[in-house]
Amino acid sequence: MQPTPIDYLAGFPEEIRTRAHALRAEGILEQRLLERYPDTHEIQGNAALYTYVQEIKREHLRSSSPLGRIRYSDKISTLHRALGLHTYAVRVQGRRLKRTNELRVASLFKELAPEFLRMVVVHELAHLRHKAHDKAFYRLCCHMEPDYHRYETDLRLLLFARRG
């Protein structure tokens, strides 16, 4: 059974959805977004991603619980219908339970602009403090990346344009 595709424009006003559909039909939506974000990044492996995420965490979330694993994942977008994933594993160590936070980023971010990678990393790091997508969560995202909402919107438009 084929999973239903993600509606990247869910929650957007109808006029934006209509404009996005028109630009995609003309074949210029993806082109315009790629012109706006022409850069690429060098964070291709799990070790580089680990270092990158730890730098952002150290800068903004010093007192948050540590991250155990940080890696790219090929399975995220298809299995979890997401772009990143923050999970935790609980292990028994003697009489105690040890909780380890893990952060996974969809592999498609290897080829996207650095702004989009930063946006998804900031989003997943914000889950260390706030589990729900509430006002405090988005306030923290905007604190770590002031252009968070613009990058999220443009990323959703780019993924919508590529979906075909």
N, C-alpha and C positions, 0 to 999 in steps of 0.2 A: 504494500500500500504506500503510495506516494504521499509524503507529508504536505499539508497545505502551505502554500508560500506565505512568507511573512508580508504583511501589509505595512511597508515602511512609512507610508504616509498617513497611517491611522492617527486620528486626533488632530490632523491639520485642518484648517478652514477649507471649505469647499472651493473657494476661489484659487487657493494655492494648489490644491489637488488638480483642478481643471487646467491651470497653467502648466503644471508639471506634465500632465498627460499630453498636452498640446506640444510642448517643447520636445518631449520624448518621441512623439509621432513625427515631428520634423527632423529628428535625429541630431538635435543640437544641445540637448540637456547635458549629456555626459561631457561633450566637448567644452561647453562653457565652464563646467565645474573643474575639469582638468586644467583649463587655462588659469583658473583662480588658484589652484593648488598644484603647481608644476613640480614641486620639489619631491625628492624621495629621501629615504633615510637608510642608515647603515645597520639598523637593528634587525638583523636577519636570523640570528640563532637564539636559543634559549638562554645562553650565558649573557649575551648582550642585553636581552630583554630583562633578565634578572637585575643586572646592574642599573639599567634605565629606570625600572620601577622602584628599586631601592633608593635611588637618588631623589625621586619625586616624593616618596614616602618620608625620607629623612628630612626633606625641606618643609613638608606641610603636616605630617602626621607622626611626629617623633614619639609621642606617648602611646600610640596605638599598638595593639598586639602585633608581634612579628609575623612575617610571611615565611612559610616553609618553602613551598614550590611556586615558581613563576615560570610559565611556559606557553609557547604557542600550541594551539590544538587545531587539527584539521576537522574534528568532529563537532565543534561547537555549533556552527550555524545550522547544520542539518539536524542534529539530535536535540539541541536545546532551544532552537529558534532564538538565538541570542548572538551577540557579537563578542561578548566577554563573559566570564563566569567567575564568581567569587564563591568558593566553598570552604568548608573546613572538615578536617578528619579528626575523629576522636579516637585516641589509642589508650589502652590500659598500660600504665607503667607502675608496677607494684600495686599499691593501694590507691593510687591516684589516676585520674583521667587526664590525659594531656591532649589539648586541642591545638591543631596545627592549621593555620589559614593557608589556603592555596588560591592562586590567581591564574586564570587561563584566558588567553586572548586568541581570537579566531585568526588562523593563519593568513587570511586575506589581507590583514593589516601589514604584512611584510611588503606588499606591493603598493600600498596606499600612501598618501602624503603623511608627513610626520605629525601634522596637526590632528589628523584622525586617530593615529595611534595614541597620542597624548590624551585625547578626549576619552577614548575607551579605557585607558589605564586610570585616569582620574576618576572615571565613573566607578570602576571596580574597587579602587582604593577607598572611595567614599563609603562603600559598603562595610568597611572595617568599623566605622563609627555608627552608621545608620543603615539598618537592614531594609527598611521600606523606602520607596521613592516618594518621600514627602518634601515639604518646604525646606526643612533643615538639611536634607540630603542634597538637594539642588543648590542650596546656599553654599554648602561645603564644596561642591563641584565648581561653582563659580569663583570661590575663593582660591582654589588651586589652579583653575584655568579661567580667566576672566571672559574669554570668548567661547566658553563651553557650549552655550545654546546655539550660537551660529555654526560651530563645527558640527554639532549633532544634527542640525537641520540640513546642512550641506552634505553630510555623510548619508543621511537618509535619502536625499534626492539622488545622490550618486548611485547608491545601491538600487534604488527604484529604476534609474536609467539603465543600469546593467542587467536588471532582471529579465528584460526582454519581453 
